[in-house]
Amino acid sequence: MTRRQARKRVLDCLYEASMGKDMDDFLVQYEDDKQYGFIRNFVDTVKKNTEFCDEIISRYSKNWELSRIGQVDKLILRMGISEIKAMKIDKRIAINEAVELAKTYSTEKSPAFINGILNRAAEDGENTGGNGK
């Protein structure tokens, strides 16, 4: 599995969890994959930093309350912010991967929306360090 495919698995897991499913039950199917560590760490990082990510999304999504943003878009934004701020992934890679997920799994306008928010978030200099603060 490639990193791009692994990011899709992270999105799947986060979506399942948002619908009330147990993340560990979902992740067990990937335990034998070489990307399992990346997937597990990514899911845990997003989970730990959800509140931090949501604050950033709210700050930069002009005229959009967090509750009005679609679930898939919100999850992709949380993933992108977590990669940039907590996992220290190069912002260009994180933003590109988030936009590609949005192109495939969200609405026509979502890629531009996600790109804009993640670009602003990447430039603000605020970091979480992965501990949710």
C-alpha positions as CSV (number, residue, x, y, z in Angstrom):
1,M,0.0,0.0,0.0
2,T,1.3,3.5,-0.9
3,R,1.2,6.5,1.5
4,R,-1.7,7.9,-0.6
5,Q,-3.7,4.7,-0.1
6,A,-2.8,4.7,3.6
7,R,-4.2,8.3,3.9
8,K,-7.4,7.0,2.3
9,R,-7.5,4.3,5.0
10,V,-7.1,7.0,7.7
11,L,-10.0,8.9,6.2
12,D,-12.1,5.7,6.2
13,C,-11.2,5.0,9.8
14,L,-12.0,8.5,11.0
15,Y,-15.3,8.5,9.1
16,E,-16.3,5.2,10.6
17,A,-15.4,6.5,14.1
18,S,-17.5,9.6,13.4
19,M,-20.4,7.3,12.8
20,G,-19.9,5.6,16.2
21,K,-17.8,2.6,15.1
22,D,-14.7,1.5,17.1
23,M,-11.4,2.6,15.5
24,D,-9.5,-0.3,16.7
25,D,-11.9,-2.7,15.2
26,F,-11.5,-0.9,11.9
27,L,-7.7,-0.7,12.1
28,V,-7.1,-4.4,12.9
29,Q,-7.6,-5.3,9.2
30,Y,-4.3,-3.4,8.4
31,E,-2.1,-4.8,11.1
32,D,-0.1,-6.8,8.6
33,D,0.4,-4.0,6.1
34,K,3.8,-2.2,6.0
35,Q,1.9,1.1,6.4
36,Y,0.1,0.1,9.6
37,G,2.4,2.2,11.8
38,F,1.8,5.3,9.7
39,I,-2.0,4.7,9.6
40,R,-2.2,4.0,13.4
41,N,0.0,7.1,14.2
42,F,-2.0,9.3,11.8
43,V,-5.4,8.2,13.3
44,D,-4.1,8.7,16.8
45,T,-2.7,12.1,16.0
46,V,-5.9,13.4,14.4
47,K,-7.9,12.0,17.3
48,K,-5.6,13.8,19.9
49,N,-5.7,17.1,18.0
50,T,-9.3,17.3,16.9
51,E,-10.2,20.2,19.1
52,F,-7.0,22.1,18.0
53,C,-7.8,21.4,14.4
54,D,-11.4,22.5,14.7
55,E,-10.3,25.8,16.2
56,I,-8.0,26.4,13.2
57,I,-10.8,25.3,10.8
58,S,-13.2,27.7,12.5
59,R,-10.7,30.5,12.4
60,Y,-10.0,30.3,8.6
61,S,-13.3,29.1,7.2
62,K,-14.9,32.6,6.6
63,N,-18.7,32.6,6.8
64,W,-18.8,28.9,7.6
65,E,-19.6,27.5,11.0
66,L,-17.9,24.3,11.7
67,S,-21.3,22.6,12.0
68,R,-22.0,23.6,8.3
69,I,-18.9,21.9,6.9
70,G,-19.5,18.5,5.5
71,Q,-18.1,15.6,7.5
72,V,-15.7,14.4,4.9
73,D,-14.3,17.9,4.4
74,K,-13.9,18.3,8.1
75,L,-12.1,15.0,8.4
76,I,-9.8,15.9,5.5
77,L,-9.0,19.3,7.0
78,R,-8.3,17.7,10.4
79,M,-5.9,15.2,8.6
80,G,-4.1,18.0,6.7
81,I,-3.8,20.2,9.8
82,S,-2.5,17.3,11.8
83,E,0.1,16.4,9.2
84,I,1.3,20.0,9.0
85,K,1.2,21.0,12.6
86,A,1.7,17.8,14.6
87,M,3.4,15.3,12.3
88,K,5.6,18.0,10.7
89,I,5.0,16.7,7.2
90,D,6.0,19.2,4.5
91,K,3.1,21.5,4.0
92,R,3.2,21.1,0.2
93,I,2.8,17.3,0.5
94,A,0.1,17.5,3.2
95,I,-1.9,20.1,1.3
96,N,-1.6,18.2,-2.0
97,E,-2.7,14.9,-0.4
98,A,-5.7,16.6,1.3
99,V,-6.7,18.2,-2.0
100,E,-6.4,14.9,-3.8
101,L,-8.6,13.2,-1.2
102,A,-11.2,16.0,-1.6
103,K,-11.2,15.7,-5.4
104,T,-12.0,12.0,-5.1
105,Y,-14.3,11.8,-2.1
106,S,-16.0,15.2,-1.7
107,T,-17.8,17.8,-3.7
108,E,-16.6,19.8,-6.7
109,K,-15.9,22.9,-4.6
110,S,-14.2,21.1,-1.7
111,P,-10.7,21.0,-3.1
112,A,-10.4,24.8,-3.3
113,F,-12.0,25.2,0.1
114,I,-9.6,22.7,1.7
115,N,-6.6,24.2,-0.1
116,G,-7.4,27.7,1.1
117,I,-7.8,26.7,4.7
118,L,-4.8,24.5,4.8
119,N,-2.6,27.2,3.2
120,R,-3.6,29.7,5.8
121,A,-3.1,27.2,8.6
122,A,0.3,26.3,7.3
123,E,1.4,29.9,7.3
124,D,0.2,30.9,10.8
125,G,3.2,29.5,12.6
126,E,1.0,27.8,15.3
127,N,2.1,24.3,16.2
128,T,0.6,21.6,18.4
129,G,3.5,19.3,18.9
130,G,1.1,16.3,18.7
131,N,-0.2,16.6,22.2
132,G,-3.5,18.3,21.4
133,K,-2.4,21.7,22.8
